[in-house]
Amino acid sequence: MELITNINVYQEYKLSNFDSKMGIWPYIKMISWYKHRIDSHRLKRAIQQIVDSVPILGGRLVNKLFSPLKVVCKPHKSGVGFIDIDLGEQEINIDNLLYAKTYVKNAFNIPQKSADAINKDTPLVYVILNHNQSYYGITLLVNHFIADGGTYFKLLEYLSQAYQDPEYVVKSEPLFTIDSDKMDNFIAENLKKFSWKDKLLGSRVFIFYALNIFLRTKNNWSYLELY
């Protein structure tokens, strides 16, 4: 694995109370396949632009006693993990096409849960280039502490545009703004609008919804994992 480091400034981000509860969830991941060649040097250059523009993507999770969970970004030390995997003769078919873990070797020790990266020198973002003679796949893995589904797809689009245009990051607006206090205040204000019954039901909605999917798919755990 190659580390593409932030070369700019030392930065710390305090996570919001809401984001600090995302530790049980796995890294957000998806694989995108292309029939044309993906140049690894151009891809790494795009990653470099992005991690310099948004240092939190190259940070590390730090949780000290009696302190809030933070993302600490150290220039030239922490960064985004880049992995280039030559699939060789491995077949790419409909059964394993979209399952990103099929194409990632266990030797890279990528965490299963987002919390597994706390107080470790573990990237919060991985970009994996998989390829054989016919196809190129890009897998983006992002720690759930620093991103949700919406941010994930913004980052994916940002990476695509930066790959196409070396000046894209310089010319564009920042990828996203980080303000944990605004996030917590927004959630607190909206929770005031809910009754205690709504709050009680809301905590159980996911459980019932997941159970419903599990039963409808004939006890196939892979469907539940996909959800």
Phi and psi in degrees as GROMACS dihedral restraints (atoms count N, CA, C in turn):
[ dihedral_restraints ]
;  ai    aj    ak    al  type     phi  dphi    fc
    3     4     5     6     1  -103.4    20    10
    4     5     6     7     1   137.4    20    10
    6     7     8     9     1  -100.3    20    10
    7     8     9    10     1   120.5    20    10
    9    10    11    12     1   -99.5    20    10
   10    11    12    13     1   104.4    20    10
   12    13    14    15     1   -92.1    20    10
   13    14    15    16     1   155.8    20    10
   15    16    17    18     1   -73.1    20    10
   16    17    18    19     1   124.9    20    10
   18    19    20    21     1  -103.9    20    10
   19    20    21    22     1     6.8    20    10
   21    22    23    24     1   -92.5    20    10
   22    23    24    25     1   -95.6    20    10
   24    25    26    27     1  -126.8    20    10
   25    26    27    28     1   159.6    20    10
   27    28    29    30     1   -72.7    20    10
   28    29    30    31     1   133.5    20    10
   30    31    32    33     1  -146.4    20    10
   31    32    33    34     1   143.3    20    10
   33    34    35    36     1  -125.9    20    10
   34    35    36    37     1   140.3    20    10
   36    37    38    39     1  -126.5    20    10
   37    38    39    40     1   124.5    20    10
   39    40    41    42     1   -85.6    20    10
   40    41    42    43     1   125.7    20    10
   42    43    44    45     1   -74.1    20    10
   43    44    45    46     1   149.5    20    10
   45    46    47    48     1   -68.8    20    10
   46    47    48    49     1   161.7    20    10
   48    49    50    51     1   -60.0    20    10
   49    50    51    52     1   -36.3    20    10
   51    52    53    54     1   -65.0    20    10
   52    53    54    55     1   -49.0    20    10
   54    55    56    57     1   -66.7    20    10
   55    56    57    58     1   -29.3    20    10
   57    58    59    60     1   -67.4    20    10
   58    59    60    61     1   -10.6    20    10
   60    61    62    63     1   -96.5    20    10
   61    62    63    64     1     8.6    20    10
   63    64    65    66     1   -90.2    20    10
   64    65    66    67     1     8.1    20    10
   66    67    68    69     1   -64.7    20    10
   67    68    69    70     1   -27.3    20    10
   69    70    71    72     1   -76.3    20    10
   70    71    72    73     1   -15.5    20    10
   72    73    74    75     1   -85.8    20    10
   73    74    75    76     1   147.4    20    10
   75    76    77    78     1   -72.6    20    10
   76    77    78    79     1   169.5    20    10
   78    79    80    81     1   -58.2    20    10
   79    80    81    82     1   138.6    20    10
   81    82    83    84     1   -71.6    20    10
   82    83    84    85     1   130.1    20    10
   84    85    86    87     1  -146.4    20    10
   85    86    87    88     1   147.0    20    10
   87    88    89    90     1  -157.6    20    10
   88    89    90    91     1   147.4    20    10
   90    91    92    93     1  -113.6    20    10
   91    92    93    94     1   134.6    20    10
   93    94    95    96     1  -116.9    20    10
   94    95    96    97     1   128.0    20    10
   96    97    98    99     1  -104.2    20    10
   97    98    99   100     1   145.0    20    10
   99   100   101   102     1  -134.6    20    10
  100   101   102   103     1   145.6    20    10
  102   103   104   105     1   -91.1    20    10
  103   104   105   106     1   -12.0    20    10
  105   106   107   108     1   -98.9    20    10
  106   107   108   109     1   162.0    20    10
  108   109   110   111     1   -70.8    20    10
  109   110   111   112     1   137.9    20    10
  111   112   113   114     1  -104.5    20    10
  112   113   114   115     1   120.3    20    10
  114   115   116   117     1   -79.6    20    10
  115   116   117   118     1   118.0    20    10
  117   118   119   120     1   -63.9    20    10
  118   119   120   121     1   -34.6    20    10
  120   121   122   123     1   -67.8    20    10
  121   122   123   124     1   -41.9    20    10
  123   124   125   126     1   -65.9    20    10
  124   125   126   127     1   -38.0    20    10
  126   127   128   129     1   -65.5    20    10
  127   128   129   130     1   -43.6    20    10
  129   130   131   132     1   -66.1    20    10
  130   131   132   133     1   -35.2    20    10
  132   133   134   135     1   -64.8    20    10
  133   134   135   136     1   -39.5    20    10
  135   136   137   138     1   -64.9    20    10
  136   137   138   139     1   -41.3    20    10
  138   139   140   141     1   -62.8    20    10
  139   140   141   142     1   -41.5    20    10
  141   142   143   144     1   -60.2    20    10
  142   143   144   145     1   -43.6    20    10
  144   145   146   147     1   -58.6    20    10
  145   146   147   148     1   -43.6    20    10
  147   148   149   150     1   -70.5    20    10
  148   149   150   151     1   -43.7    20    10
  150   151   152   153     1   -69.6    20    10
  151   152   153   154     1   -27.1    20    10
  153   154   155   156     1   -74.8    20    10
  154   155   156   157     1   -33.2    20    10
  156   157   158   159     1   -77.2    20    10
  157   158   159   160     1   -37.0    20    10
  159   160   161   162     1  -127.5    20    10
  160   161   162   163     1    83.0    20    10
  162   163   164   165     1   -57.7    20    10
  163   164   165   166     1   -27.9    20    10
  165   166   167   168     1   -58.8    20    10
  166   167   168   169     1   -27.0    20    10
  168   169   170   171     1   -67.3    20    10
  169   170   171   172     1   -23.3    20    10
  171   172   173   174     1  -103.8    20    10
  172   173   174   175     1    10.2    20    10
  174   175   176   177     1   -80.6    20    10
  175   176   177   178     1  -178.1    20    10
  177   178   179   180     1  -129.9    20    10
  178   179   180   181     1   145.1    20    10
  180   181   182   183     1   -79.1    20    10
  181   182   183   184     1   127.6    20    10
  183   184   185   186     1  -128.5    20    10
  184   185   186   187     1   127.3    20    10
  186   187   188   189     1  -130.9    20    10
  187   188   189   190     1   101.8    20    10
  189   190   191   192     1   -96.7    20    10
  190   191   192   193     1   157.0    20    10
  192   193   194   195     1   -58.7    20    10
  193   194   195   196     1   130.0    20    10
  195   196   197   198     1    65.4    20    10
  196   197   198   199     1    19.2    20    10
  198   199   200   201     1  -125.3    20    10
  199   200   201   202     1   150.9    20    10
  201   202   203   204     1   -69.6    20    10
  202   203   204   205     1   158.0    20    10
  204   205   206   207     1   -66.3    20    10
  205   206   207   208     1   129.6    20    10
  207   208   209   210     1  -126.8    20    10
  208   209   210   211     1   158.7    20    10
  210   211   212   213     1  -109.1    20    10
  211   212   213   214     1   119.3    20    10
  213   214   215   216     1  -108.1    20    10
  214   215   216   217     1   126.1    20    10
  216   217   218   219     1  -112.5    20    10
  217   218   219   220     1   114.0    20    10
  219   220   221   222     1  -107.1    20    10
  220   221   222   223     1   121.6    20    10
  222   223   224   225     1   -62.3    20    10
  223   224   225   226     1   138.6    20    10
  225   226   227   228     1    68.3    20    10
  226   227   228   229     1     3.5    20    10
  228   229   230   231     1  -121.1    20    10
  229   230   231   232     1   -50.7    20    10
  231   232   233   234     1  -101.6    20    10
  232   233   234   235     1   154.8    20    10
  234   235   236   237     1  -176.3    20    10
  235   236   237   238     1  -167.1    20    10
  237   238   239   240     1   -91.0    20    10
  238   239   240   241     1   136.5    20    10
  240   241   242   243     1   -83.0    20    10
  241   242   243   244     1   126.1    20    10
  243   244   245   246     1  -115.5    20    10
  244   245   246   247     1   127.0    20    10
  246   247   248   249     1  -127.0    20    10
  247   248   249   250     1   128.6    20    10
  249   250   251   252     1  -110.6    20    10
  250   251   252   253     1   117.0    20    10
  252   253   254   255     1  -119.1    20    10
  253   254   255   256     1   117.9    20    10
  255   256   257   258     1   -86.8    20    10
  256   257   258   259     1   113.6    20    10
  258   259   260   261     1   -77.0    20    10
  259   260   261   262     1   -13.0    20    10
  261   262   263   264     1    59.7    20    10
  262   263   264   265     1  -119.8    20    10
  264   265   266   267     1   -93.6    20    10
  265   266   267   268     1     4.1    20    10
  267   268   269   270     1   -61.3    20    10
  268   269   270   271     1   130.3    20    10
  270   271   272   273     1   -76.9    20    10
  271   272   273   274     1   140.3    20    10
  273   274   275   276     1  -110.4    20    10
  274   275   276   277     1   111.5    20    10
  276   277   278   279     1  -130.8    20    10
  277   278   279   280     1   179.4    20    10
  279   280   281   282     1   -64.4    20    10
  280   281   282   283     1   -24.6    20    10
  282   283   284   285     1   -74.7    20    10
  283   284   285   286     1   -30.2    20    10
  285   286   287   288     1  -121.6    20    10
  286   287   288   289     1    12.6    20    10
  288   289   290   291     1   -61.0    20    10
  289   290   291   292     1   -43.4    20    10
  291   292   293   294     1  -102.6    20    10
  292   293   294   295     1    -1.8    20    10
  294   295   296   297     1   -90.9    20    10
  295   296   297   298     1   100.3    20    10
  297   298   299   300     1   -58.1    20    10
  298   299   300   301     1   -36.2    20    10
  300   301   302   303     1   -65.9    20    10
  301   302   303   304     1   -19.7    20    10
  303   304   305   306     1   -59.8    20    10
  304   305   306   307     1   -30.5    20    10
  306   307   308   309     1  -107.0    20    10
  307   308   309   310     1    14.0    20    10
  309   310   311   312     1  -118.4    20    10
  310   311   312   313     1   120.4    20    10
  312   313   314   315     1   -74.6    20    10
  313   314   315   316     1   145.1    20    10
  315   316   317   318     1   -63.6    20    10
  316   317   318   319     1   -19.7    20    10
  318   319   320   321     1   -62.9    20    10
  319   320   321   322     1   -18.1    20    10
  321   322   323   324     1   -83.4    20    10
  322   323   324   325     1    -7.8    20    10
  324   325   326   327     1    53.1    20    10
  325   326   327   328     1    44.1    20    10
  327   328   329   330     1   -74.3    20    10
  328   329   330   331     1   129.3    20    10
  330   331   332   333     1   -60.9    20    10
  331   332   333   334     1   151.6    20    10
  333   334   335   336     1   -82.5    20    10
  334   335   336   337     1   -46.8    20    10
  336   337   338   339     1  -108.3    20    10
  337   338   339   340     1   154.6    20    10
  339   340   341   342     1   -61.1    20    10
  340   341   342   343     1   -37.1    20    10
  342   343   344   345     1   -67.1    20    10
  343   344   345   346     1   -17.8    20    10
  345   346   347   348     1   -66.0    20    10
  346   347   348   349     1   -13.5    20    10
  348   349   350   351     1   -93.1    20    10
  349   350   351   352     1    -1.0    20    10
  351   352   353   354     1   -70.9    20    10
  352   353   354   355     1   132.1    20    10
  354   355   356   357     1    57.5    20    10
  355   356   357   358     1    33.6    20    10
  357   358   359   360     1  -133.9    20    10
  358   359   360   361     1   156.5    20    10
  360   361   362   363     1   -83.8    20    10
  361   362   363   364     1    64.9    20    10
  363   364   365   366     1  -119.2    20    10
  364   365   366   367     1   126.7    20    10
  366   367   368   369     1   -58.9    20    10
  367   368   369   370     1   145.7    20    10
  369   370   371   372     1   -89.5    20    10
  370   371   372   373     1   -14.9    20    10
  372   373   374   375     1  -134.5    20    10
  373   374   375   376     1   132.3    20    10
  375   376   377   378     1  -121.9    20    10
  376   377   378   379     1   139.4    20    10
  378   379   380   381     1  -120.5    20    10
  379   380   381   382     1   121.4    20    10
  381   382   383   384     1  -118.2    20    10
  382   383   384   385     1   125.0    20    10
  384   385   386   387     1  -102.5    20    10
  385   386   387   388     1   113.3    20    10
  387   388   389   390     1  -105.8    20    10
  388   389   390   391     1   141.3    20    10
  390   391   392   393     1  -159.3    20    10
  391   392   393   394     1   150.0    20    10
  393   394   395   396     1  -132.7    20    10
  394   395   396   397     1  -157.4    20    10
  396   397   398   399     1   -72.5    20    10
  397   398   399   400     1   -20.0    20    10
  399   400   401   402     1  -114.5    20    10
  400   401   402   403     1   -29.4    20    10
  402   403   404   405     1  -132.1    20    10
  403   404   405   406     1   152.2    20    10
  405   406   407   408     1  -126.1    20    10
  406   407   408   409     1   129.6    20    10
  408   409   410   411     1  -122.1    20    10
  409   410   411   412     1   137.0    20    10
  411   412   413   414     1  -113.6    20    10
  412   413   414   415     1   119.5    20    10
  414   415   416   417     1  -104.4    20    10
  415   416   417   418     1   126.4    20    10
  417   418   419   420     1  -110.8    20    10
  418   419   420   421     1   121.9    20    10
  420   421   422   423     1  -117.1    20    10
  421   422   423   424     1   128.2    20    10
  423   424   425   426     1  -131.6    20    10
  424   425   426   427     1   132.3    20    10
  426   427   428   429     1   -63.7    20    10
  427   428   429   430     1   135.3    20    10
  429   430   431   432     1   -71.3    20    10
  430   431   432   433     1   -14.5    20    10
  432   433   434   435     1   -65.0    20    10
  433   434   435   436     1   -31.2    20    10
  435   436   437   438     1  -111.0    20    10
  436   437   438   439     1     0.3    20    10
  438   439   440   441     1  -153.0    20    10
  439   440   441   442     1   149.9    20    10
  441   442   443   444     1  -115.0    20    10
  442   443   444   445     1  -169.9    20    10
  444   445   446   447     1   -61.6    20    10
  445   446   447   448     1   -42.1    20    10
  447   448   449   450     1   -64.3    20    10
  448   449   450   451     1   -45.4    20    10
  450   451   452   453     1   -65.5    20    10
  451   452   453   454     1   -35.5    20    10
  453   454   455   456     1   -58.5    20    10
  454   455   456   457     1   -47.8    20    10
  456   457   458   459     1   -73.5    20    10
  457   458   459   460     1   -26.7    20    10
  459   460   461   462     1   -63.8    20    10
  460   461   462   463     1   -43.9    20    10
  462   463   464   465     1   -64.7    20    10
  463   464   465   466     1   -39.8    20    10
  465   466   467   468     1   -62.6    20    10
  466   467   468   469     1   -42.5    20    10
  468   469   470   471     1   -66.4    20    10
  469   470   471   472     1   -40.7    20    10
  471   472   473   474     1   -59.3    20    10
  472   473   474   475     1   -43.6    20    10
  474   475   476   477     1   -65.2    20    10
  475   476   477   478     1   -42.0    20    10
  477   478   479   480     1   -62.5    20    10
  478   479   480   481     1   -45.2    20    10
  480   481   482   483     1   -66.8    20    10
  481   482   483   484     1   -39.1    20    10
  483   484   485   486     1   -67.1    20    10
  484   485   486   487     1   -31.7    20    10
  486   487   488   489     1   -66.8    20    10
  487   488   489   490     1   -39.7    20    10
  489   490   491   492     1   -75.5    20    10
  490   491   492   493     1   -36.5    20    10
  492   493   494   495     1  -127.8    20    10
  493   494   495   496     1   110.2    20    10
  495   496   497   498     1   -60.2    20    10
  496   497   498   499     1   -19.0    20    10
  498   499   500   501     1  -102.6    20    10
  499   500   501   502     1     7.0    20    10
  501   502   503   504     1   -60.5    20    10
  502   503   504   505     1   -47.9    20    10
  504   505   506   507     1   -62.7    20    10
  505   506   507   508     1   -38.9    20    10
  507   508   509   510     1   -64.4    20    10
  508   509   510   511     1   -38.9    20    10
  510   511   512   513     1   -84.3    20    10
  511   512   513   514     1   -20.4    20    10
  513   514   515   516     1   -90.5    20    10
  514   515   516   517     1   168.9    20    10
  516   517   518   519     1   -72.2    20    10
  517   518   519   520     1   158.3    20    10
  519   520   521   522     1   -55.8    20    10
  520   521   522   523     1   148.7    20    10
  522   523   524   525     1   -59.7    20    10
  523   524   525   526     1   -49.5    20    10
  525   526   527   528     1  -160.7    20    10
  526   527   528   529     1   158.2    20    10
  528   529   530   531     1  -101.5    20    10
  529   530   531   532     1   135.9    20    10
  531   532   533   534     1  -107.5    20    10
  532   533   534   535     1   115.2    20    10
  534   535   536   537     1  -146.4    20    10
  535   536   537   538     1    94.3    20    10
  537   538   539   540     1   -65.4    20    10
  538   539   540   541     1   -34.6    20    10
  540   541   542   543     1   -64.8    20    10
  541   542   543   544     1   -40.2    20    10
  543   544   545   546     1   -63.4    20    10
  544   545   546   547     1   -40.0    20    10
  546   547   548   549     1   -61.7    20    10
  547   548   549   550     1   -48.9    20    10
  549   550   551   552     1   -64.4    20    10
  550   551   552   553     1   -40.7    20    10
  552   553   554   555     1   -65.2    20    10
  553   554   555   556     1   -40.0    20    10
  555   556   557   558     1   -61.8    20    10
  556   557   558   559     1   -46.1    20    10
  558   559   560   561     1   -66.0    20    10
  559   560   561   562     1   -42.5    20    10
  561   562   563   564     1   -61.9    20    10
  562   563   564   565     1   -41.8    20    10
  564   565   566   567     1   -65.1    20    10
  565   566   567   568     1   -38.6    20    10
  567   568   569   570     1   -74.4    20    10
  568   569   570   571     1   -31.7    20    10
  570   571   572   573     1   -66.5    20    10
  571   572   573   574     1   -26.7    20    10
  573   574   575   576     1   -63.8    20    10
  574   575   576   577     1   -22.7    20    10
  576   577   578   579     1   -79.8    20    10
  577   578   579   580     1   -13.2    20    10
  579   580   581   582     1   -95.9    20    10
  580   581   582   583     1   144.1    20    10
  582   583   584   585     1   -79.1    20    10
  583   584   585   586     1   167.7    20    10
  585   586   587   588     1   -63.9    20    10
  586   587   588   589     1   -28.1    20    10
  588   589   590   591     1   -68.1    20    10
  589   590   591   592     1   -41.3    20    10
  591   592   593   594     1   -62.3    20    10
  592   593   594   595     1   -42.6    20    10
  594   595   596   597     1   -64.7    20    10
  595   596   597   598     1   -39.7    20    10
  597   598   599   600     1   -65.8    20    10
  598   599   600   601     1   -43.9    20    10
  600   601   602   603     1   -67.8    20    10
  601   602   603   604     1   -39.6    20    10
  603   604   605   606     1   -59.1    20    10
  604   605   606   607     1   -34.9    20    10
  606   607   608   609     1   -71.2    20    10
  607   608   609   610     1   -15.3    20    10
  609   610   611   612     1  -108.5    20    10
  610   611   612   613     1    -5.4    20    10
  612   613   614   615     1   -60.1    20    10
  613   614   615   616     1   -46.9    20    10
  615   616   617   618     1   -61.5    20    10
  616   617   618   619     1   -41.3    20    10
  618   619   620   621     1   -60.7    20    10
  619   620   621   622     1   -47.7    20    10
  621   622   623   624     1   -66.7    20    10
  622   623   624   625     1   -37.8    20    10
  624   625   626   627     1   -67.6    20    10
  625   626   627   628     1   -43.5    20    10
  627   628   629   630     1   -64.9    20    10
  628   629   630   631     1   -40.6    20    10
  630   631   632   633     1   -62.8    20    10
  631   632   633   634     1   -39.8    20    10
  633   634   635   636     1   -61.2    20    10
  634   635   636   637     1   -45.2    20    10
  636   637   638   639     1   -63.3    20    10
  637   638   639   640     1   -41.5    20    10
  639   640   641   642     1   -60.2    20    10
  640   641   642   643     1   -43.6    20    10
  642   643   644   645     1   -71.5    20    10
  643   644   645   646     1   -35.3    20    10
  645   646   647   648     1   -73.9    20    10
  646   647   648   649     1   -20.2    20    10
  648   649   650   651     1  -103.6    20    10
  649   650   651   652     1    25.2    20    10
  651   652   653   654     1    59.1    20    10
  652   653   654   655     1    44.6    20    10
  654   655   656   657     1    58.8    20    10
  655   656   657   658     1    30.6    20    10
  657   658   659   660     1   -90.1    20    10
  658   659   660   661     1   108.8    20    10
  660   661   662   663     1   -64.6    20    10
  661   662   663   664     1   -26.2    20    10
  663   664   665   666     1   -63.7    20    10
  664   665   666   667     1   -32.8    20    10
  666   667   668   669     1   -68.0    20    10
  667   668   669   670     1   -40.8    20    10
  669   670   671   672     1   -67.1    20    10
  670   671   672   673     1   -39.0    20    10
  672   673   674   675     1   -64.3    20    10
  673   674   675   676     1   -39.5    20    10
  675   676   677   678     1   -60.7    20    10
  676   677   678   679     1   -43.2    20    10
